[in-house]
């Protein structure tokens, strides 16, 4: 479906996510883990940023558990307390104390000792509301990940190994034919869904 109304797409896709049954959510998370755990780039990565699912998003906890089992370091996004619209990434372990941010999403309690610079991350797993056949990504509208990935995107034009490499994560139902894009939108090179590993570059 082609539409220029980003708000309408968000509303429609979020509704579809919420309509998935618990069993569909469980099977989707398991299927996603199969793609994730066998991907060569993921297997070689040591420092990965993930996120805690909310709003009907595909459950990332199995991915986090697998990373811990493999001895990888996991980081979660934290809304920057001083720089509006920006993210910090803090180390996440089974013992990390969590708090809720302004959007009701769980994140680690701010501790400067746990912060990693985005350029030190190997992979950033990126949430999204919708994506299209070119890798264009539609988020919730805050621009947090677009700002985070802007430096990577510039480097990626000349260096396909630029870090941190972003991997989108989405349900199958979040794919649309075409998305209306803005100048600040950062497209993704890969997106994992339960039924496919989409590669766009």
Residue frames as a rotation matrix with the C-alpha (Angstrom) as fourth column:
UNK 1
0.578 0.816 0.000 0.00
0.816 -0.578 0.000 0.00
0.000 0.000 -1.000 0.00
UNK 2
-0.528 -0.746 0.406 1.43
0.744 -0.637 -0.203 3.35
0.410 0.195 0.891 -1.03
UNK 3
0.689 0.722 -0.059 0.59
0.657 -0.587 0.473 6.32
0.307 -0.365 -0.879 1.13
UNK 4
-0.172 -0.746 0.644 2.18
0.218 -0.666 -0.713 9.59
0.961 0.017 0.277 2.13
UNK 5
0.492 0.466 0.735 0.61
-0.583 -0.451 0.676 9.53
0.646 -0.761 0.050 5.56
UNK 6
-0.502 -0.803 -0.321 3.26
-0.243 0.487 -0.839 8.37
0.830 -0.343 -0.439 8.02
UNK 7
-0.649 0.319 0.691 0.92
-0.746 -0.086 -0.661 8.66
-0.152 -0.944 0.294 10.99
UNK 8
0.459 0.873 -0.161 -1.64
-0.887 0.442 -0.132 6.42
-0.044 0.204 0.978 9.28
UNK 9
0.231 -0.460 -0.857 1.00
-0.311 0.800 -0.514 3.79
0.922 0.386 0.042 8.56
UNK 10
-0.793 -0.544 0.272 2.15
-0.398 0.125 -0.909 3.84
0.461 -0.829 -0.316 12.18
UNK 11
-0.266 0.781 0.565 -1.39
-0.905 -0.001 -0.425 3.43
-0.331 -0.625 0.707 13.44
UNK 12
0.605 0.570 -0.556 -2.18
-0.758 0.625 -0.186 0.59
0.242 0.534 0.810 11.03
UNK 13
0.023 -0.684 -0.730 0.99
-0.215 0.709 -0.671 -1.41
0.976 0.172 -0.131 11.59
UNK 14
-0.813 -0.279 0.511 0.92
-0.532 -0.001 -0.847 -1.00
0.237 -0.960 -0.147 15.37
UNK 15
0.131 0.939 0.317 -2.66
-0.955 0.206 -0.214 -2.31
-0.267 -0.274 0.924 15.33
UNK 16
0.601 0.053 -0.798 -1.56
-0.486 0.816 -0.313 -5.35
0.634 0.576 0.516 13.34
UNK 17
-0.505 -0.843 -0.184 1.24
-0.277 0.360 -0.891 -6.04
0.818 -0.399 -0.416 15.82
UNK 18
-0.647 0.288 0.706 -1.14
-0.751 -0.078 -0.656 -5.90
-0.133 -0.954 0.267 18.77
UNK 19
0.420 0.898 -0.134 -3.50
-0.905 0.404 -0.130 -8.33
-0.063 0.176 0.982 17.06
UNK 20
-0.181 -0.552 -0.814 -0.86
-0.472 0.774 -0.421 -11.07
0.863 0.308 -0.401 16.98
UNK 21
0.847 0.518 -0.120 -1.67
-0.188 0.503 0.844 -13.88
0.498 -0.692 0.523 19.41
UNK 22
0.510 -0.677 0.530 0.73
-0.735 -0.024 0.677 -14.90
-0.446 -0.735 -0.511 22.20
UNK 23
0.477 -0.314 0.821 1.48
0.327 0.930 0.166 -18.07
-0.816 0.189 0.547 20.24
UNK 24
0.815 -0.176 0.553 2.26
0.510 -0.237 -0.827 -16.08
0.277 0.955 -0.103 17.10
UNK 25
0.738 -0.563 0.372 4.54
-0.626 -0.777 0.067 -13.85
0.251 -0.283 -0.926 19.16
UNK 26
0.446 -0.573 0.688 6.36
-0.420 0.545 0.726 -16.87
-0.791 -0.612 0.002 20.64
UNK 27
0.540 -0.219 0.813 6.83
0.642 0.731 -0.229 -18.63
-0.544 0.646 0.535 17.30
UNK 28
0.885 -0.212 0.414 7.98
0.172 -0.678 -0.714 -15.38
0.432 0.704 -0.564 15.67
UNK 29
0.635 -0.675 0.374 10.59
-0.760 -0.462 0.457 -14.79
-0.136 -0.575 -0.807 18.37
UNK 30
0.368 -0.483 0.794 11.91
-0.005 0.853 0.521 -18.34
-0.930 -0.196 0.311 17.94
UNK 31
0.690 -0.060 0.722 12.05
0.710 0.251 -0.658 -18.01
-0.142 0.966 0.216 14.15
UNK 32
0.887 -0.372 0.273 13.88
-0.269 -0.898 -0.349 -14.70
0.375 0.236 -0.896 14.45
UNK 33
0.526 -0.709 0.470 16.45
-0.588 0.096 0.803 -16.25
-0.614 -0.698 -0.367 16.78
UNK 34
0.524 -0.320 0.789 17.27
0.540 0.841 -0.018 -18.83
-0.658 0.436 0.614 14.09
UNK 35
0.757 -0.239 0.608 18.19
0.457 -0.471 -0.755 -16.07
0.466 0.849 -0.247 11.63
UNK 36
0.806 -0.384 0.451 19.98
-0.529 -0.809 0.256 -14.02
0.267 -0.445 -0.855 14.25
UNK 37
0.577 -0.567 0.588 22.08
-0.436 0.395 0.809 -16.79
-0.691 -0.723 -0.020 15.80
UNK 38
0.393 -0.429 0.813 23.30
0.670 0.739 0.066 -18.16
-0.629 0.519 0.579 12.45
UNK 39
0.973 -0.049 0.227 24.15
0.126 -0.711 -0.692 -14.81
0.195 0.701 -0.686 10.84
UNK 40
0.292 -0.952 -0.094 27.89
0.845 0.302 -0.442 -14.52
0.449 0.050 0.892 10.27
UNK 41
-0.218 -0.355 0.909 28.09
0.001 -0.932 -0.363 -10.85
0.976 -0.078 0.203 11.19
UNK 42
0.614 0.513 0.599 26.21
-0.609 -0.174 0.774 -11.46
0.502 -0.840 0.206 14.44
UNK 43
0.902 -0.282 -0.326 28.35
0.388 0.860 0.330 -14.46
0.188 -0.424 0.886 15.30
UNK 44
-0.014 -0.987 0.157 31.53
0.794 -0.107 -0.598 -12.42
0.607 0.116 0.786 14.89
UNK 45
0.147 0.138 0.979 30.22
-0.203 -0.965 0.167 -9.42
0.968 -0.224 -0.114 16.86
UNK 46
-0.549 -0.369 -0.750 31.27
0.655 0.367 -0.660 -8.93
0.519 -0.854 0.040 20.47
UNK 47
-0.825 0.259 -0.502 29.47
0.205 -0.691 -0.693 -5.69
-0.527 -0.675 0.517 21.39
UNK 48
-0.643 0.684 0.344 25.80
0.545 0.093 0.833 -5.57
0.538 0.723 -0.433 20.42
UNK 49
-0.864 0.501 0.044 23.07
-0.421 -0.673 -0.608 -3.07
-0.275 -0.544 0.792 21.22
UNK 50
-0.630 0.776 -0.034 19.58
0.632 0.538 0.557 -4.50
0.450 0.329 -0.830 21.51
UNK 51
-0.683 0.484 0.547 16.43
-0.606 -0.793 -0.054 -3.11
0.408 -0.368 0.835 23.11
UNK 52
-0.866 0.471 0.165 13.65
0.198 0.627 -0.753 -4.32
-0.458 -0.620 -0.637 25.38
UNK 53
-0.760 0.570 0.311 10.48
0.407 0.046 0.912 -4.89
0.506 0.820 -0.267 23.39
UNK 54
-0.626 0.677 -0.387 7.30
0.164 -0.370 -0.914 -2.91
-0.762 -0.636 0.121 23.98
UNK 55
-0.162 0.626 -0.763 4.20
-0.695 -0.621 -0.362 -1.84
-0.700 0.472 0.536 22.07
UNK 56
0.784 0.559 0.269 3.71
-0.258 0.688 -0.679 -5.25
-0.564 0.463 0.684 20.45
UNK 57
0.251 -0.777 -0.577 7.27
-0.962 -0.134 -0.237 -5.38
0.107 0.615 -0.781 19.09
UNK 58
0.597 -0.156 -0.787 8.87
-0.094 0.960 -0.262 -8.71
0.797 0.231 0.558 18.34
UNK 59
0.978 -0.143 0.148 10.29
-0.137 0.086 0.987 -10.10
-0.154 -0.986 0.064 21.58
UNK 60
0.455 -0.884 -0.112 14.04
-0.496 -0.147 -0.856 -9.51
0.740 0.445 -0.505 21.71
UNK 61
0.478 -0.288 0.830 14.66
-0.837 0.138 0.530 -11.33
-0.267 -0.948 -0.175 25.01
UNK 62
0.870 -0.204 0.448 15.62
0.242 0.970 -0.029 -14.62
-0.429 0.134 0.894 23.27
UNK 63
0.654 -0.668 0.354 18.24
0.279 -0.222 -0.934 -12.70
0.703 0.710 0.042 21.27
UNK 64
0.367 -0.484 0.794 19.59
-0.783 -0.622 -0.017 -11.09
0.502 -0.616 -0.607 24.44
UNK 65
0.699 -0.058 0.713 19.72
-0.492 0.684 0.539 -14.46
-0.519 -0.727 0.449 26.24
UNK 66
0.879 -0.383 0.283 21.57
0.476 0.687 -0.549 -16.02
0.016 0.618 0.786 23.30
UNK 67
0.483 -0.721 0.497 24.12
-0.155 -0.629 -0.762 -13.19
0.862 0.291 -0.415 23.30
UNK 68
0.404 -0.305 0.862 24.74
-0.914 -0.160 0.372 -13.67
0.024 -0.939 -0.344 27.01
UNK 69
0.842 -0.037 0.538 25.14
-0.079 0.979 0.191 -17.42
-0.534 -0.203 0.821 26.51
UNK 70
0.751 -0.559 0.352 27.73
0.559 0.255 -0.789 -16.73
0.351 0.789 0.504 23.81
UNK 71
0.085 -0.740 -0.667 29.71
0.901 -0.228 0.368 -14.42
-0.425 -0.633 0.647 26.08
UNK 72
-0.314 -0.125 0.941 28.83
0.701 -0.699 0.141 -11.31
0.640 0.704 0.307 24.08
UNK 73
-0.801 0.035 -0.598 28.36
0.431 -0.660 -0.616 -7.90
-0.416 -0.751 0.514 25.68
UNK 74
-0.113 0.877 0.466 24.83
0.915 -0.091 0.394 -6.51
0.388 0.471 -0.792 25.38
UNK 75
-0.938 -0.143 -0.316 23.94
0.250 -0.910 -0.330 -2.82
-0.241 -0.388 0.890 25.56
UNK 76
0.002 0.989 0.148 20.55
0.994 0.015 -0.111 -1.10
-0.112 0.147 -0.983 25.74
UNK 77
-0.398 -0.086 0.914 19.52
0.437 -0.893 0.106 2.37
0.807 0.441 0.393 24.60
UNK 78
-0.108 0.335 -0.936 18.92
0.925 -0.312 -0.218 5.04
-0.365 -0.889 -0.276 27.23
UNK 79
0.640 0.388 0.663 17.40
0.622 -0.769 -0.150 8.42
0.451 0.508 -0.734 26.44
UNK 80
-0.436 -0.890 0.133 20.11
0.672 -0.420 -0.609 11.04
0.598 -0.176 0.782 26.86
UNK 81
0.122 0.551 -0.825 19.28
0.972 -0.234 -0.012 13.13
-0.200 -0.801 -0.564 29.96
UNK 82
-0.082 -0.263 -0.961 20.77
0.274 -0.933 0.232 16.37
-0.958 -0.245 0.149 28.61
UNK 83
-0.845 -0.262 -0.466 20.84
-0.363 -0.359 0.860 16.19
-0.392 0.896 0.209 24.79
UNK 84
0.039 0.994 0.104 17.28
-0.512 0.109 -0.852 16.08
-0.858 -0.020 0.513 23.49
UNK 85
0.761 0.438 -0.479 16.49
-0.626 0.298 -0.721 13.40
-0.173 0.848 0.501 20.93
UNK 86
-0.017 -0.862 -0.506 19.72
-0.767 0.336 -0.547 11.46
0.642 0.379 -0.667 21.46
UNK 87
0.922 0.303 -0.242 20.53
-0.134 0.834 0.535 8.05
0.364 -0.461 0.809 22.90
UNK 88
-0.123 -0.910 0.395 23.20
-0.992 0.123 -0.026 6.64
-0.025 -0.395 -0.918 25.16
UNK 89
0.496 0.236 -0.836 24.01
-0.320 0.944 0.077 2.92
0.807 0.230 0.544 25.24
UNK 90
0.010 -0.405 0.914 24.59
-1.000 -0.022 0.001 1.21
0.020 -0.914 -0.405 28.58
UNK 91
-0.765 -0.382 -0.518 25.77
-0.394 0.915 -0.093 -2.30
0.509 0.133 -0.850 29.32
UNK 92
0.251 0.926 0.281 22.99
-0.938 0.161 0.307 -4.73
0.239 -0.341 0.909 30.19
UNK 93
-0.823 -0.439 -0.362 23.44
-0.304 0.877 -0.373 -7.86
0.481 -0.197 -0.855 32.30
UNK 94
-0.136 0.812 -0.567 20.94
0.476 0.556 0.682 -10.08
0.869 -0.177 -0.462 34.16
UNK 95
-0.111 0.017 -0.994 21.67
0.991 -0.077 -0.112 -7.97
-0.078 -0.997 -0.008 37.24
UNK 96
-0.857 -0.245 0.453 21.24
0.350 -0.922 0.165 -4.52
0.377 0.301 0.876 35.70
UNK 97
-0.440 0.715 -0.543 18.82
0.532 -0.280 -0.799 -2.26
-0.724 -0.640 -0.257 37.56
UNK 98
-0.620 0.307 0.722 16.11
0.689 -0.228 0.688 -1.01
0.376 0.924 -0.070 35.20
UNK 99
-0.556 0.528 -0.643 13.91
0.170 -0.685 -0.709 2.06
-0.814 -0.503 0.291 35.28
UNK 100
0.170 0.673 0.719 11.14
0.937 0.115 -0.329 3.34
-0.304 0.730 -0.612 33.01
UNK 101
-0.875 -0.484 0.025 11.75
0.459 -0.810 0.365 6.26
-0.156 0.330 0.931 30.70
UNK 102
-0.681 0.605 -0.412 9.24
-0.429 -0.786 -0.446 8.92
-0.594 -0.127 0.795 29.66
UNK 103
-0.325 0.552 -0.768 7.72
-0.858 0.170 0.485 6.56
0.398 0.816 0.418 27.09
UNK 104
0.541 0.547 0.639 7.18
-0.796 0.578 0.179 3.76
-0.271 -0.606 0.748 29.59
UNK 105
0.719 -0.384 -0.579 10.04
-0.141 0.735 -0.663 1.70
0.680 0.559 0.474 28.12
UNK 106
0.908 -0.418 -0.036 12.45
0.172 0.293 0.941 -0.09
-0.383 -0.860 0.338 30.45
UNK 107
0.578 -0.803 0.148 16.06
-0.041 -0.210 -0.977 1.03
0.815 0.558 -0.154 30.28
UNK 108
0.029 -0.640 -0.768 19.13
0.879 0.382 -0.285 0.69
0.475 -0.667 0.574 32.51
UNK 109
0.874 0.151 -0.462 19.51
0.409 -0.742 0.531 3.18
-0.262 -0.653 -0.710 35.33
UNK 110
0.787 -0.558 0.262 22.01
-0.109 -0.544 -0.832 5.79
0.607 0.626 -0.489 34.19
UNK 111
0.720 -0.694 0.012 25.56
0.145 0.168 0.975 4.94
-0.678 -0.701 0.221 35.25
UNK 112
0.695 -0.438 -0.570 28.40
-0.709 -0.544 -0.447 6.59
-0.114 0.715 -0.689 33.33
UNK 113
-0.290 -0.842 0.456 30.63
-0.705 0.510 0.493 3.57
-0.647 -0.179 -0.741 34.04
UNK 114
-0.121 0.347 0.930 28.36
0.296 0.907 -0.300 1.44
-0.948 0.238 -0.213 31.85
UNK 115
0.696 0.445 -0.563 28.28
-0.309 -0.523 -0.795 3.69
-0.648 0.727 -0.226 28.77
UNK 116
-0.193 -0.719 0.668 29.81
0.652 0.415 0.635 2.63
-0.734 0.558 0.388 25.46
UNK 117
-0.387 0.013 -0.922 30.33
-0.527 -0.824 0.209 4.97
-0.757 0.566 0.326 22.51
UNK 118
0.679 0.731 0.071 28.18
-0.351 0.409 -0.842 3.95
-0.645 0.547 0.534 19.51
UNK 119
0.486 -0.550 -0.679 31.30
-0.818 -0.014 -0.575 3.72
0.307 0.835 -0.457 17.31
UNK 120
-0.584 -0.712 0.391 32.60
-0.807 0.560 -0.187 0.97
-0.085 -0.425 -0.901 19.62
UNK 121
0.153 0.721 0.675 29.51
-0.425 0.665 -0.614 -1.17
-0.892 -0.193 0.408 19.04
UNK 122
-0.874 -0.392 0.288 29.69
0.038 0.535 0.844 -3.85
-0.485 0.749 -0.452 16.36
UNK 123
-0.645 0.741 0.185 25.92
0.497 0.224 0.838 -4.03
0.580 0.633 -0.513 15.78
UNK 124
-0.827 0.560 0.049 22.90
-0.416 -0.551 -0.723 -1.95
-0.378 -0.619 0.689 16.73
UNK 125
-0.680 0.713 0.172 19.63
0.724 0.615 0.312 -3.87
0.117 0.337 -0.934 16.55
UNK 126
-0.979 0.203 -0.029 17.12
-0.204 -0.978 0.047 -1.27
-0.018 0.052 0.998 15.56
UNK 127
-0.380 0.917 0.123 13.40
0.548 0.331 -0.768 -1.19
-0.745 -0.225 -0.628 16.38
UNK 128
-0.978 0.145 -0.150 10.97
-0.208 -0.626 0.752 0.06
0.016 0.767 0.642 13.77
UNK 129
-0.201 0.972 0.118 7.27
-0.417 0.024 -0.909 0.39
-0.887 -0.232 0.400 13.05
UNK 130
0.833 0.463 0.303 7.39
0.092 0.424 -0.901 -0.29
-0.546 0.778 0.311 9.31
UNK 131
-0.344 -0.906 -0.247 9.87
-0.249 -0.166 0.954 -0.89
-0.905 0.390 -0.168 6.50
UNK 132
0.683 0.603 -0.411 9.62
-0.530 0.022 -0.848 -1.15
-0.502 0.797 0.335 2.73
UNK 133
0.904 -0.217 0.367 11.24
0.371 0.824 -0.428 -3.02
-0.210 0.523 0.826 -0.14
UNK 134
0.546 -0.749 0.376 14.22
0.047 -0.420 -0.906 -0.63
0.837 0.512 -0.194 -0.25
UNK 135
-0.212 -0.603 -0.769 15.15
0.849 0.277 -0.450 -0.82
0.484 -0.748 0.453 3.45
UNK 136
-0.453 0.157 0.878 13.52
-0.269 -0.963 0.034 2.48
0.850 -0.220 0.478 4.33
UNK 137
-0.581 0.152 -0.799 12.58
0.739 0.509 -0.441 2.52
0.340 -0.847 -0.408 8.02
UNK 138
-0.013 0.628 0.778 9.68
-0.223 -0.761 0.610 4.22
0.975 -0.165 0.150 9.78
UNK 139
-0.805 -0.305 -0.509 10.11
0.420 0.314 -0.852 4.62
0.419 -0.899 -0.124 13.52
UNK 140
-0.050 0.815 -0.577 7.88
0.994 -0.016 -0.109 6.12
-0.098 -0.579 -0.809 16.17
UNK 141
0.610 0.337 0.717 8.74
0.568 -0.817 -0.099 9.66
0.553 0.468 -0.690 15.12
UNK 142
0.889 -0.277 -0.364 11.28
0.186 -0.508 0.841 10.70
-0.418 -0.815 -0.401 17.75
UNK 143
0.811 -0.579 -0.082 14.26
-0.309 -0.306 -0.900 10.41
0.496 0.756 -0.427 15.42
UNK 144
0.662 -0.568 0.488 16.46
-0.546 0.081 0.834 8.77
-0.514 -0.819 -0.257 18.09
UNK 145
0.353 -0.538 0.765 17.90
0.434 0.819 0.376 6.07
-0.829 0.199 0.522 15.87
UNK 146
0.780 -0.091 0.619 18.18
0.566 -0.318 -0.761 8.32
0.266 0.944 -0.197 12.81
UNK 147
0.775 -0.527 0.349 20.40
-0.583 -0.809 0.074 10.65
0.243 -0.261 -0.934 14.84
UNK 148
0.503 -0.582 0.639 22.36
-0.355 0.534 0.767 7.73
-0.788 -0.613 0.062 16.27
UNK 149
0.319 -0.312 0.895 23.01
0.631 0.774 0.045 6.25
-0.707 0.551 0.443 12.82
UNK 150
0.976 0.134 -0.172 23.68
-0.027 -0.707 -0.707 9.46
-0.216 0.695 -0.686 10.88
UNK 151
0.237 -0.961 -0.140 27.48
-0.862 -0.275 0.427 9.28
-0.449 0.020 -0.893 11.30
UNK 152
-0.247 -0.277 0.929 27.49
0.041 0.954 0.296 5.58
-0.968 0.111 -0.224 10.43
UNK 153
0.626 0.603 0.494 25.49
0.488 0.191 -0.852 6.23
-0.608 0.774 -0.174 7.27
UNK 154
0.800 -0.414 -0.433 27.99
-0.571 -0.748 -0.339 8.81
-0.184 0.518 -0.835 6.01
UNK 155
-0.203 -0.939 0.277 30.87
-0.785 0.325 0.528 6.38
-0.586 -0.111 -0.803 6.60
UNK 156
0.008 0.291 0.957 28.95
0.125 0.949 -0.289 3.48
-0.992 0.122 -0.029 5.10
UNK 157
0.871 0.340 -0.354 28.83
-0.260 -0.293 -0.920 5.17
-0.417 0.894 -0.167 1.70
UNK 158
0.418 -0.804 -0.423 32.55
-0.788 -0.090 -0.609 4.52
0.452 0.588 -0.671 1.29
UNK 159
-0.741 -0.669 0.068 33.18
-0.595 0.606 -0.528 1.76
0.312 -0.431 -0.847 3.85
UNK 160
0.139 0.876 -0.461 30.75
-0.475 0.468 0.745 -1.17
0.869 0.115 0.481 3.96
UNK 161
-0.065 -0.223 -0.973 32.40
0.675 0.708 -0.207 -2.34
0.735 -0.670 0.105 7.20
UNK 162
-0.558 -0.111 0.822 31.62
-0.325 -0.882 -0.340 0.91
0.763 -0.457 0.456 9.04
UNK 163
-0.429 0.379 -0.820 30.40
0.808 0.567 -0.160 0.48
0.404 -0.731 -0.550 12.60
UNK 164
-0.641 0.229 0.733 28.01
-0.263 0.831 -0.490 0.20
-0.721 -0.506 -0.473 14.29
UNK 165
-0.934 0.292 -0.207 26.23
-0.110 0.315 0.943 -1.92
0.340 0.903 -0.262 11.68
UNK 166
-0.491 0.812 0.316 22.42
-0.769 -0.234 -0.595 -1.57
-0.409 -0.535 0.739 12.07
UNK 167
-0.925 0.329 -0.192 20.12
0.199 0.847 0.494 -4.57
0.325 0.418 -0.848 11.86
UNK 168
-0.435 0.850 0.299 16.40
-0.855 -0.493 0.158 -3.88
0.282 -0.186 0.941 11.85
UNK 169
-0.975 0.224 -0.014 14.03
0.213 0.903 -0.374 -6.24
-0.071 -0.368 -0.927 13.67
UNK 170
-0.519 0.839 -0.164 10.38
-0.844 -0.533 -0.053 -6.54
-0.131 0.111 0.985 12.70
UNK 171
-0.114 0.633 0.766 7.37
0.011 0.771 -0.636 -8.80
-0.993 -0.064 -0.095 12.41
UNK 172
-0.661 -0.058 0.748 6.48
0.695 0.327 0.640 -9.99
-0.282 0.943 -0.176 8.91
UNK 173
0.283 0.931 0.230 3.38
0.959 -0.267 -0.100 -7.78
-0.032 0.249 -0.968 8.98
UNK 174
0.386 -0.176 -0.905 5.51
0.296 -0.906 0.302 -4.64
-0.874 -0.385 -0.298 9.33
UNK 175
-0.735 -0.644 0.214 6.67
0.380 -0.130 0.916 -4.72
-0.562 0.754 0.340 5.72
UNK 176
0.460 0.828 -0.322 4.89
0.124 -0.419 -0.900 -2.38
-0.879 0.374 -0.295 3.29
UNK 177
0.605 -0.186 0.774 5.41
0.794 0.217 -0.568 -1.76
-0.062 0.958 0.279 -0.43
UNK 178
-0.191 -0.622 0.759 6.63
0.604 -0.684 -0.409 1.81
0.774 0.380 0.506 -0.12
UNK 179
0.217 0.179 -0.960 7.26
0.925 -0.351 0.143 4.34
-0.311 -0.919 -0.242 2.64
UNK 180
0.786 -0.007 0.619 7.23
0.226 -0.927 -0.298 8.12
0.576 0.374 -0.727 2.41
UNK 181
0.194 -0.831 -0.521 10.71
0.978 0.203 0.040 9.22
0.073 -0.518 0.852 3.44
UNK 182
0.995 -0.002 -0.105 12.15
0.018 -0.982 0.187 12.41
-0.103 -0.188 -0.977 4.85
UNK 183
0.556 -0.831 0.001 15.67
-0.376 -0.253 -0.891 13.76
0.741 0.496 -0.453 4.31
UNK 184
-0.093 -0.620 0.779 16.76
-0.982 -0.074 -0.176 12.71
0.167 -0.781 -0.602 7.80
UNK 185
0.803 0.454 0.385 15.54
-0.520 0.851 0.080 9.10
-0.291 -0.265 0.919 7.54
UNK 186
-0.332 -0.942 -0.043 18.37
-0.904 0.305 0.299 6.55
-0.268 0.138 -0.953 7.63
UNK 187
0.589 0.524 -0.615 17.69
-0.694 0.718 -0.054 3.39
0.414 0.459 0.786 5.56
UNK 188
0.347 -0.416 0.841 18.82
-0.631 0.559 0.537 0.04
-0.693 -0.717 -0.068 6.91
UNK 189
-0.391 -0.579 -0.716 21.13
-0.917 0.317 0.244 -2.39
0.085 0.751 -0.655 5.08
UNK 190
-0.740 0.167 -0.651 19.46
0.073 0.983 0.169 -5.44
0.669 0.077 -0.740 6.64
UNK 191
-0.229 0.710 0.665 16.23
-0.968 -0.240 -0.078 -6.27
0.104 -0.662 0.743 8.43
UNK 192
-0.976 -0.059 -0.209 15.44
-0.028 0.989 -0.148 -9.57
0.216 -0.138 -0.967 10.14
UNK 193
-0.029 0.974 0.226 11.86
-0.985 -0.066 0.159 -10.83
0.170 -0.218 0.961 10.19
UNK 194
0.102 0.094 0.990 10.68
-0.572 0.820 -0.019 -14.27
-0.814 -0.564 0.137 11.34
UNK 195
0.740 0.315 0.594 10.37
0.194 0.747 -0.636 -15.54
-0.644 0.586 0.492 7.77
UNK 196
0.693 -0.467 0.549 13.30
0.619 -0.005 -0.785 -13.82
0.370 0.884 0.286 6.07
UNK 197
0.056 -0.740 -0.670 16.60
0.587 -0.518 0.622 -12.01
-0.807 -0.428 0.406 6.32
UNK 198
0.872 0.338 0.354 16.12
0.486 -0.505 -0.713 -8.98
-0.063 0.794 -0.605 4.07
UNK 199
-0.165 -0.952 -0.258 19.34
0.672 -0.300 0.677 -7.55
-0.721 -0.061 0.690 2.59
UNK 200
0.806 0.590 -0.051 19.11
0.422 -0.633 -0.648 -4.18
-0.414 0.501 -0.760 0.88
UNK 201
0.730 -0.604 -0.320 22.72
-0.679 -0.694 -0.239 -3.33
-0.078 0.392 -0.917 0.07
